[in-house]
Amino acid sequence: MEDAFASLPERYLGADSGFSASYRIELDDLGVSWAVELDEARCEVTVSPKSDPDVVIGTDAATWLELREGQLSGLDAFRSRRLWARGNLDLAVAFEGFFRLPNGRPPLVRIHEVRAGKGRISTLTAGDGIETVILIHGLGSNKTSFFETISALTPEYTVHAIDLPGFGSSSKPLRAPYDAAWFARAVCRFMDTEGIDRAHLVGNSLGGRVAIEVGLQRPERVQSLSLLCPSMAWRRRRHFVPLVKLLRPELAAIPHSFGDGLVRQQFWSMFSRPERIHPSAADVAVEEFLRNYRSVNARVAFHAAARHIYLEEPMGPRGFYTRLRELDPPAMFVWGDEDPLVPLAFGRYVRDALPAARQVVLEQCGHVPQVEHPVDANALVHDFIGHAQASAAERAAKRLGRAARRLQTRINGNGAHNGNGRNGEDPEITAEAA
């Protein structure tokens, strides 16, 4: 165990300019802990942990050694309750991505920032498959809601779980519109930066609505749409529209907060059978939401996005259901029969607009199928993506592209942590060689 911690500095891949984070790693079965201090170029390990680090990660010795050897990812350990974390969850998940595995192998999971126009999108990337899956979270959530889905898909696909702009660790422009069209453009910019021509999109709630919009605006970029309780335009209860139009989201900039109890109550209300969810999931979700909601920009983004969901026109020449008829990529809609936010009745409108779309109802399921019914929901997504895979010619082209990226990584010696050639290599020369 001491050797495993002592080797961390020589395995450190570095970080972005200005980065700094402190970790305390607690090995519960041994009753010992280590402090790991990281900055953009240095990793320091000591046996005298800080009393107030940015992140505390707890596990047992056997699990830690499996993580360090690359036999297990942190997400898998977290999912199987072999690892817990307190503090900034993004930093906790990002930890393993900072270190090269034995024999020079890249980390199994990494969190990184991707430029998308003028903004930044925080991304969790895992897997090394030929085809790409992009996971898009719901309102008030972030990429952590897809941890189980990432683990289910990474054996076969390259998976990116993103924080939409305005949420999680992504940038939060104060004057952005935060409507479906704007989010869709941000997703396409993310794909441009990452060199992703086409991808399978999986979205929950607001993320489902954003995925639909990408499919409407840029159908050539979408291989399939797996929509888990997607937000839809309301056809009833629209008597508050005039009032909501008057309530500008900028009002959320006025300092205020939600109490822990209220946020916790809202979290549990998303599920049909809360007893299925491990209590620690609420602790993580509530802490992340409250931490983000302290930011003025995050509050404005949350209320602006919620406002647009309610105000979207359902009918008319450019109404949602009129446009939905134009959706071209193959789509699957997964509904929860006890969803408190997106009623099952929306399935009738989808059937009218897209009679060929696949629709599945999960019983005793609320608004977040991938969390409440992870095995069933992720199996549905996996099966649907498998049926919508690219042609043999497209897969061959993707294999060539992946081989080129791997060659460039080897030329760089795995040192260019974020693709910025920070170890002295000329990015243009390595790209040409690849």
C-alpha positions as CSV (number, residue, x, y, z in Angstrom):
1,M,0.0,0.0,0.0
2,E,2.8,2.4,0.8
3,D,4.4,1.6,-2.6
4,A,1.1,2.4,-4.3
5,F,0.9,5.9,-2.7
6,A,4.7,6.5,-3.2
7,S,4.3,5.9,-6.9
8,L,1.6,8.5,-7.4
9,P,4.0,11.5,-8.1
10,E,5.8,9.6,-10.9
11,R,2.5,8.6,-12.5
12,Y,1.0,12.1,-12.3
13,L,-0.1,13.4,-15.7
14,G,-0.4,17.0,-14.7
15,A,-3.4,19.3,-14.9
16,D,-4.6,22.6,-16.4
17,S,-2.9,25.9,-15.6
18,G,-3.9,27.2,-12.2
19,F,-5.3,23.9,-11.0
20,S,-5.0,23.1,-7.3
21,A,-6.8,20.5,-5.2
22,S,-6.2,18.7,-1.9
23,Y,-7.4,15.1,-1.2
24,R,-7.5,12.9,1.9
25,I,-7.6,9.2,1.1
26,E,-9.0,7.1,4.0
27,L,-8.5,3.3,4.0
28,D,-11.2,2.3,6.4
29,D,-10.1,-1.3,7.0
30,L,-6.6,-0.2,7.9
31,G,-7.5,2.9,9.8
32,V,-4.9,5.0,8.0
33,S,-5.1,8.0,5.6
34,W,-2.9,9.8,3.2
35,A,-2.9,13.4,1.9
36,V,-2.5,14.0,-1.8
37,E,-1.8,17.6,-3.0
38,L,-2.1,18.4,-6.7
39,D,-1.3,21.4,-8.8
40,E,-0.8,21.9,-12.5
41,A,2.6,20.1,-12.5
42,R,3.2,18.6,-9.1
43,C,1.8,15.8,-6.9
44,E,2.8,15.6,-3.3
45,V,1.9,12.7,-1.0
46,T,2.2,12.8,2.8
47,V,0.9,10.8,5.8
48,S,-0.3,14.0,7.6
49,P,-3.7,14.8,6.0
50,K,-5.1,18.3,6.0
51,S,-8.0,18.8,8.4
52,D,-10.1,20.4,5.7
53,P,-9.3,19.0,2.2
54,D,-11.3,19.7,-0.9
55,V,-12.3,16.0,-1.2
56,V,-12.3,13.0,1.1
57,I,-12.3,9.6,-0.5
58,G,-12.9,6.5,1.5
59,T,-12.5,2.9,0.6
60,D,-10.7,-0.3,1.6
61,A,-7.1,-1.4,0.9
62,A,-8.0,-4.1,-1.7
63,T,-10.3,-1.7,-3.7
64,W,-7.6,1.0,-3.7
65,L,-5.0,-1.4,-5.1
66,E,-7.4,-2.5,-7.8
67,L,-8.0,1.1,-8.7
68,R,-4.3,1.9,-8.9
69,E,-3.7,-1.2,-11.0
70,G,-6.5,-0.3,-13.4
71,Q,-8.5,-3.5,-12.6
72,L,-11.5,-1.4,-11.5
73,S,-12.7,2.2,-12.2
74,G,-13.7,4.6,-9.5
75,L,-17.2,4.7,-11.0
76,D,-17.6,0.9,-10.7
77,A,-16.3,1.1,-7.1
78,F,-18.7,3.9,-6.3
79,R,-21.6,2.1,-7.9
80,S,-20.9,-1.1,-5.9
81,R,-20.6,0.9,-2.6
82,R,-16.9,0.0,-2.3
83,L,-16.0,3.7,-2.3
84,W,-17.5,6.8,-0.9
85,A,-16.6,10.5,-1.3
86,R,-17.3,13.8,0.4
87,G,-16.8,17.3,-0.9
88,N,-16.5,18.3,-4.6
89,L,-17.8,15.2,-6.4
90,D,-16.2,16.3,-9.7
91,L,-12.8,16.4,-8.1
92,A,-13.4,13.1,-6.4
93,V,-14.3,11.4,-9.8
94,A,-11.4,13.2,-11.5
95,F,-8.8,11.9,-9.1
96,E,-8.0,8.6,-11.0
97,G,-7.8,10.5,-14.3
98,F,-4.8,12.4,-13.1
99,F,-2.6,9.3,-12.9
100,R,-1.1,7.0,-15.5
101,L,-1.7,3.3,-14.8
102,P,1.1,0.7,-14.6
103,N,2.9,0.0,-17.9
104,G,2.0,3.5,-19.2
105,R,-1.7,2.8,-19.7
106,P,-4.0,5.8,-19.7
107,P,-6.6,6.1,-16.9
108,L,-9.9,4.4,-17.2
109,V,-11.9,7.5,-16.4
110,R,-11.1,11.2,-16.7
111,I,-12.9,14.5,-16.2
112,H,-11.8,17.3,-18.4
113,E,-13.0,20.6,-19.8
114,V,-13.9,21.0,-23.4
115,R,-14.2,24.3,-25.2
116,A,-17.6,24.8,-26.7
117,G,-17.7,28.2,-28.4
118,K,-17.0,30.8,-25.7
119,G,-17.9,28.4,-22.9
120,R,-16.5,25.3,-21.3
121,I,-18.3,22.0,-20.9
122,S,-17.1,19.7,-18.1
123,T,-17.0,16.2,-19.3
124,L,-16.5,12.7,-17.8
125,T,-15.0,10.4,-20.5
126,A,-14.7,6.7,-20.2
127,G,-14.3,3.8,-22.6
128,D,-12.5,3.5,-25.9
129,G,-15.1,2.1,-28.3
130,I,-15.4,2.9,-31.9
131,E,-18.8,4.6,-31.6
132,T,-19.5,7.5,-29.2
133,V,-22.4,8.0,-26.7
134,I,-23.1,11.3,-25.2
135,L,-25.1,11.4,-21.9
136,I,-27.1,14.6,-21.1
137,H,-28.6,15.2,-17.6
138,G,-31.8,16.8,-16.5
139,L,-32.7,20.1,-14.9
140,G,-30.8,20.9,-11.7
141,S,-28.7,17.8,-12.1
142,N,-25.3,17.0,-13.6
143,K,-23.3,14.2,-15.1
144,T,-23.3,12.2,-11.8
145,S,-26.9,11.1,-12.6
146,F,-25.4,8.8,-15.3
147,F,-22.7,7.0,-13.3
148,E,-24.5,3.6,-13.7
149,T,-25.1,4.2,-17.4
150,I,-21.4,5.0,-18.0
151,S,-20.4,1.7,-16.4
152,A,-22.9,-0.2,-18.4
153,L,-21.8,1.3,-21.8
154,T,-18.0,1.7,-21.5
155,P,-17.2,-1.9,-22.3
156,E,-18.3,-1.2,-25.9
157,Y,-18.4,2.5,-26.5
158,T,-16.6,5.7,-25.9
159,V,-18.9,7.5,-23.4
160,H,-19.0,11.3,-22.6
161,A,-21.2,12.4,-19.8
162,I,-21.4,16.2,-20.0
163,D,-22.6,19.0,-17.7
164,L,-24.8,21.2,-19.8
165,P,-23.7,24.9,-19.7
166,G,-25.2,26.5,-16.6
167,F,-25.0,23.3,-14.6
168,G,-22.5,21.2,-12.7
169,S,-18.9,22.3,-13.4
170,S,-19.5,23.8,-16.8
171,S,-19.4,27.6,-17.4
172,K,-22.5,29.5,-16.6
173,P,-22.9,32.6,-18.8
174,L,-25.3,35.1,-17.1
175,R,-27.0,36.3,-20.2
176,A,-27.5,33.0,-22.1
177,P,-31.0,32.1,-23.1
178,Y,-30.8,28.5,-21.7
179,D,-33.5,27.2,-24.1
180,A,-33.4,23.9,-26.0
181,A,-32.0,25.5,-29.2
182,W,-29.1,27.1,-27.3
183,F,-28.3,23.9,-25.4
184,A,-28.4,21.9,-28.7
185,R,-25.9,24.3,-30.3
186,A,-23.6,23.9,-27.2
187,V,-23.7,20.0,-27.6
188,C,-22.8,20.3,-31.3
189,R,-19.9,22.6,-30.5
190,F,-18.7,20.1,-27.9
191,M,-18.9,17.4,-30.6
192,D,-16.9,19.7,-33.0
193,T,-14.1,20.2,-30.5
194,E,-13.9,16.5,-29.7
195,G,-13.9,15.6,-33.3
196,I,-17.1,13.6,-33.1
197,D,-19.0,13.5,-36.4
198,R,-21.9,11.4,-35.2
199,A,-23.0,10.1,-31.8
200,H,-25.7,8.3,-30.0
201,L,-27.4,10.7,-27.6
202,V,-29.0,9.6,-24.3
203,G,-30.9,12.3,-22.4
204,N,-33.0,12.4,-19.2
205,S,-35.7,15.1,-18.6
206,L,-34.3,18.4,-19.9
207,G,-31.4,16.4,-21.4
208,G,-33.9,14.4,-23.4
209,R,-35.4,17.6,-24.7
210,V,-32.0,18.9,-25.7
211,A,-31.2,15.6,-27.4
212,I,-34.4,15.9,-29.4
213,E,-33.4,19.5,-30.5
214,V,-30.0,18.2,-31.7
215,G,-31.9,15.6,-33.7
216,L,-34.1,18.3,-35.2
217,Q,-31.4,20.9,-35.9
218,R,-28.5,18.5,-36.9
219,P,-29.9,15.1,-37.8
220,E,-26.7,14.2,-39.6
221,R,-24.8,14.3,-36.3
222,V,-27.1,11.9,-34.5
223,Q,-27.1,8.1,-34.8
224,S,-29.8,7.4,-32.3
225,L,-31.8,9.1,-29.5
226,S,-32.5,7.3,-26.2
227,L,-34.9,9.6,-24.3
228,L,-35.5,8.8,-20.7
229,C,-38.6,10.7,-19.4
230,P,-37.8,13.7,-21.7
231,S,-39.2,17.1,-21.0
232,M,-42.1,17.8,-23.4
233,A,-44.1,21.0,-24.3
234,W,-47.2,21.2,-22.0
235,R,-50.5,21.1,-23.9
236,R,-52.6,21.6,-20.7
237,R,-52.3,23.8,-17.6
238,R,-51.1,26.7,-19.7
239,H,-53.1,29.3,-17.8
240,F,-50.0,30.6,-16.0
241,V,-48.1,31.4,-19.2
242,P,-48.8,35.1,-19.1
243,L,-47.6,35.3,-15.5
244,V,-44.5,33.1,-16.1
245,K,-43.5,35.4,-19.0
246,L,-43.4,38.3,-16.6
247,L,-41.2,36.5,-14.1
248,R,-37.7,37.2,-15.5
249,P,-35.0,34.6,-14.6
250,E,-32.7,37.4,-13.7
251,L,-34.7,37.8,-10.5
252,A,-33.0,34.6,-9.3
253,A,-29.8,36.7,-8.9
254,I,-31.4,38.1,-5.7
255,P,-29.6,36.2,-2.9
256,H,-31.7,33.3,-1.6
257,S,-31.3,29.6,-1.0
258,F,-33.3,26.4,-0.7
259,G,-33.1,24.6,2.6
260,D,-31.5,21.2,2.8
261,G,-34.8,19.6,3.8
262,L,-36.7,21.0,0.8
263,V,-34.1,19.9,-1.7
264,R,-33.9,16.5,-0.1
265,Q,-37.7,16.2,-0.3
266,Q,-37.7,17.1,-4.0
267,F,-35.0,14.6,-4.7
268,W,-36.9,11.7,-3.1
269,S,-40.2,12.8,-4.9
270,M,-38.5,11.9,-8.2
271,F,-38.7,8.2,-7.5
272,S,-41.7,5.8,-7.4
273,R,-40.1,3.6,-4.7
274,P,-37.5,5.7,-2.8
275,E,-36.5,2.6,-0.8
276,R,-34.7,1.3,-3.9
277,I,-32.2,4.2,-3.8
278,H,-29.3,4.1,-1.4
279,P,-29.5,6.9,1.1
280,S,-26.0,8.1,0.2
281,A,-27.4,9.1,-3.3
282,A,-29.5,11.8,-1.7
283,D,-26.5,13.1,0.3
284,V,-24.5,13.4,-2.9
285,A,-27.3,14.9,-5.0
286,V,-28.4,17.4,-2.4
287,E,-24.8,18.5,-1.6
288,E,-24.0,19.0,-5.3
289,F,-27.2,21.0,-5.9
290,L,-26.8,23.3,-2.9
291,R,-23.1,23.9,-3.7
292,N,-23.9,25.0,-7.2
293,Y,-27.0,27.0,-6.3
294,R,-24.9,29.3,-4.2
295,S,-23.6,30.8,-7.4
296,V,-25.7,33.7,-8.9
297,N,-25.1,32.4,-12.4
298,A,-26.2,28.9,-11.5
299,R,-29.4,30.2,-10.0
300,V,-30.2,32.3,-13.1
301,A,-29.4,29.3,-15.4
302,F,-31.7,27.0,-13.4
303,H,-34.7,29.3,-13.4
304,A,-34.2,30.3,-17.1
305,A,-34.1,26.7,-18.2
306,A,-37.2,25.8,-16.1
307,R,-39.0,28.8,-17.5
308,H,-38.4,27.8,-21.1
309,I,-39.6,24.2,-20.4
310,Y,-43.0,25.6,-19.3
311,L,-43.3,28.4,-21.9
312,E,-42.5,26.3,-25.0
313,E,-45.3,26.4,-27.5
314,P,-46.8,23.0,-28.1
315,M,-48.7,23.6,-31.3
316,G,-48.7,26.0,-34.2
317,P,-46.3,26.2,-37.3
318,R,-43.2,26.1,-35.1
319,G,-44.7,24.4,-32.1
320,F,-42.9,21.5,-30.4
321,Y,-45.3,18.7,-31.6
322,T,-45.4,20.1,-35.1
323,R,-41.6,20.1,-35.3
324,L,-41.4,16.6,-33.6
325,R,-43.0,15.1,-36.8
326,E,-39.8,16.1,-38.6
327,L,-37.5,14.1,-36.2
328,D,-35.4,11.8,-38.4
329,P,-32.9,9.9,-36.3
330,P,-34.2,6.6,-34.7
331,A,-35.7,7.5,-31.3
332,M,-36.7,5.5,-28.2
333,F,-38.9,7.1,-25.5
334,V,-38.7,5.5,-22.1
335,W,-41.5,6.5,-19.6
336,G,-42.0,6.0,-15.9
337,D,-45.6,5.0,-15.1
338,E,-45.4,7.0,-11.9
339,D,-43.4,10.0,-13.1
340,P,-44.5,13.0,-11.2
341,L,-43.1,15.5,-13.7
342,V,-43.6,14.0,-17.2
343,P,-46.9,12.2,-17.2
344,L,-47.3,8.9,-19.2
345,A,-50.0,10.7,-21.2
346,F,-47.3,12.4,-23.3
347,G,-46.8,9.1,-25.0
348,R,-50.0,9.6,-27.0
349,Y,-48.7,12.9,-28.5
350,V,-45.4,11.1,-29.4
351,R,-47.4,8.3,-31.1
352,D,-49.3,10.8,-33.2
353,A,-46.1,12.7,-34.2
354,L,-43.7,9.7,-34.5
355,P,-45.6,6.5,-35.0
356,A,-42.4,4.6,-35.8
357,A,-40.6,5.6,-32.6
358,R,-40.1,3.0,-30.0
359,Q,-41.9,3.6,-26.7
360,V,-41.3,1.6,-23.5
361,V,-43.0,2.0,-20.1
362,L,-41.2,1.0,-16.9
363,E,-43.5,0.0,-14.1
364,Q,-43.1,1.5,-10.6
365,C,-40.8,4.1,-12.1
366,G,-40.5,7.8,-11.4
367,H,-38.7,10.5,-13.3
368,V,-35.1,9.2,-13.4
369,P,-35.1,5.6,-14.8
370,Q,-31.4,5.3,-15.0
371,V,-31.1,5.7,-11.3
372,E,-34.3,4.0,-10.1
373,H,-34.2,1.1,-12.6
374,P,-30.6,1.1,-13.7
375,V,-30.4,-2.5,-14.9
376,D,-33.6,-2.3,-17.0
377,A,-33.1,1.3,-18.3
378,N,-29.4,0.8,-19.3
379,A,-30.2,-2.6,-20.9
380,L,-32.9,-0.8,-23.1
381,V,-30.4,1.9,-24.0
382,H,-27.7,-0.6,-24.8
383,D,-30.0,-2.7,-27.0
384,F,-31.4,0.4,-28.8
385,I,-27.9,1.8,-29.6
386,G,-26.8,-1.7,-30.8
387,H,-29.6,-1.7,-33.3
388,A,-28.8,1.8,-34.5
389,Q,-25.0,1.3,-35.0
390,A,-23.2,2.8,-37.9
391,S,-22.6,1.0,-41.2
392,A,-19.5,-1.1,-41.7
393,A,-17.9,1.6,-43.7
394,E,-18.4,4.2,-41.0
395,R,-17.1,1.9,-38.4
396,A,-13.9,1.3,-40.5
397,A,-13.4,5.1,-40.8
398,K,-13.8,5.4,-37.0
399,R,-11.3,2.7,-36.4
400,L,-8.7,4.6,-38.5
401,G,-9.4,7.8,-36.6
402,R,-9.0,6.0,-33.3
403,A,-5.8,4.4,-34.4
404,A,-4.5,7.9,-35.4
405,R,-5.4,9.3,-32.0
406,R,-3.7,6.4,-30.2
407,L,-0.5,6.9,-32.3
408,Q,-0.5,10.6,-31.4
409,T,-0.8,9.7,-27.7
410,R,2.1,7.4,-28.0
411,I,4.2,10.0,-29.8
412,N,3.4,12.4,-27.0
413,G,4.4,9.9,-24.4
414,N,0.9,10.2,-22.8
415,G,2.2,13.5,-21.4
416,A,-0.2,16.0,-23.1
417,H,-2.8,15.7,-20.4
418,N,-5.5,17.8,-22.1
419,G,-4.2,17.6,-25.6
420,N,-2.2,20.8,-25.2
421,G,1.3,19.4,-25.8
422,R,2.4,20.7,-22.4
423,N,5.4,18.5,-22.3
424,G,7.1,20.3,-25.1
425,E,5.8,18.5,-28.2
426,D,4.6,20.5,-31.1
427,P,0.9,19.6,-31.5
428,E,1.1,20.2,-35.3
429,I,4.1,17.9,-35.7
430,T,2.5,15.1,-33.6
431,A,-0.8,15.5,-35.5
432,E,1.0,15.3,-38.9
433,A,2.9,12.2,-37.7
434,A,-0.3,10.5,-36.6
